[in-house]
């Protein structure tokens, strides 16, 4: 490569003198103090792996406290990535490589490391004070307790200090750069390209020249260390996966969801209004949307969860697409207002990014325990459609589908995501905007024969009339309505008629669904039924067993209300039905009561996704 | 050429719905005043929206032949905020009561005022819960005996005008249900105000709290108990016999005329005065008359205008949003 000024990109050709061995699939976990920048190391490694053409999935795992006391178990933050030359459906079960920046991180994560796995530790942090904080009686790097792992202690802090000697940065700033050293080592070890990382650092620190220079220097120092130090015998190579042609990017569930919402307004021509109140793990949707005022999309950080949904209902009443988002506790607060949208039959999107509950629960961990809340957590007979996304990038499609249903059927719609989808990332084949189906909006403007609660024959939806339309002035509200005029009605017969009409309207949404697709044999021994973010783990486990010749099939439900019309028939074609869920059995309860099938739950509530291995074991039990 | 708008009358704003307030309720008088003022504003009927919460007063939208939304308890200001943010062309009115606005919806009320959302809030204050049949409310006086407080309320009441001023409201006023001309005058003013406007209307609940404001409305006692705030005029009441003077931070009642104080010593009312002064007057208690009129009218940045300005600035800088560009932002790579 020709010589370039010192500030230009170094070459990505990370030519190595050492041997490189090809491997198919690798799972790495970066962990350290929540202030150590492990999320950044992880996401940058992800960026490089995506650009290297691997299929991948990631899963960040961070504590609820922003900065728990340094060095303690409570403050450990982690980021896991599985990347492969084959299709990847999960962020991986047990890491092959664990990067631990301090004793607490080692202690909290070692149990997950595969036996014989690689352990890269920041040796500099293994001092008495830190060992004590982590509850180690003796130094694990010296007491033989790490036998059975390939341990690579590196003086990451000291080497970072040395690299930045004389840089003019404060001790604190230097300490913060050590994540770049670890990243540099890992980029070398897996022969990842450096260019995209350097480019991103330049974007990120465009206005902080000193910090940029320091990060670059430490990153390259880490990379060079991998190559020259006699620690690693060889590096590894994971070849590009064979994936569908097209333009790709990495995307998290929350990013994909936000883009889906903007797309829904663009495809419908409606103005978007997003009323939200900060809550983990949903806030990033608000942050993402708030950046994009160029779309004329209004974001509103409300005074509370109720105002967030109420303002969205106000926007929908005005003829815009009203959207609100939250997580379980906030959804509980919104339910009364959602019922107002049920009663007044206004379109509304309600996003629930589920987290561990009940109450404050596990704010940063994932769970699927809000299904019954969104189905039944309101007073009265209150049918609300429910759509669940199944992968981070699927949040885009799911948002579009939820918007279509809300607008076409004049109803609030729940869109379920969860902590694993929200923060997990995967490569996304960017759809061609020209191929996205427009969303039809029919605003009523004709005063001739207008009755506010007159319904469309096919969808049973009432007409959407925006205030400002001359001659159509009318009043709506939460009191029961006369079935046609919409005037207040306390008539008993009318009430039953309206309750049944609202139920029938939502039930008819199922007429729009495509036929269910069963992965594997359409009938047989065992059907695994899943919904939401468990898709990847279930899919990978079922694939593994099918490769072994087992009779097992997978059905993943996207629409949880109304349920697909052919679901009962599909369930009936299998001898056994199991339902893995990150709750104590919510979908399984619905399936049992709706179809009188003996659907058996496989349940886990640890704030963590299913591991493929554990599902394989459970499915094996069912098959034996 | 745009044809002139047909002149609307009071009848155009009446609906076919049977009005279902108790006979003798103060709400009838308020409804009549509003139906009289609406056609005088020159706004097309379809551009007017009445939004309410829950309570007796919140039935109001059903009786106005405009667009209307009878929502849920306490949330009308939040619903109105979303509507106005997306539909600046509409004239949005909120009808609420003391329980709706100050108890269950207290949070939304203070935030709609601080944000200066361009909505007009009519707070019917009867100092009691009427629809639920007679419990004490956040404006009930301490010691109030009601169904939920048979031994007397132990709570100190809110003063809605003071609360609104504290929340940074740009327009705050008070009027009385049965005083049609005064009420209509204030309604005209608030309709023209650009930004959030709160009007507290003393409203008599003749079933559960009859006579709560009798001293302000009875012929014999009205003059001595009511103080009209009029911009640029000295604070005089009791048919010119008494006035309000400031002694440091304390208002005091002075006699006017021979041997008494001169008009020049009195506080001259200024709607744009520091909110602290309005707060002082709104809080005048025993021994003082109760002020009615406009406590504050000072325009400032309006919520939806500020939001639209931001959107326009971003659009000017980045151009109109382009979905394809958005989806392709950041690092991308091609798989061939």
Interface residues (C-beta under 8 A of the other chain):
Chain A: X47 X50 X51 X53 X196 X199 X200 X240 X243 X244 X245 X246 X247 X248 X249 X250 X259 X262 X263 X266 X271 X273 X275 X292 X293 X294 X295 X296 X297 X298 X300 X302 X303 X304 X306 X307 X310 X311 X312 X313 X314 X315 X316 X317 X318 X319 X320 X322 X336 X337 X340 X344 X429 X430 X431 X432 X433 X466 X467 X468 X469 X470 X471 X472 X473 X474 X475 X476 X477 X478 X479 X487 X488
Chain B: X15 X17 X44 X45 X46 X47 X49 X51 X54 X61 X62 X64 X65 X66 X67 X68 X69 X70 X71 X72 X75 X78 X79 X80 X81 X82 X83 X84 X85 X86 X87 X89 X90 X107 X108 X111 X307 X310 X311 X314 X315 X318 X319 X320 X321 X323 X324 X326 X327 X328 X329 X330 X331 X332 X333 X334 X335 X336
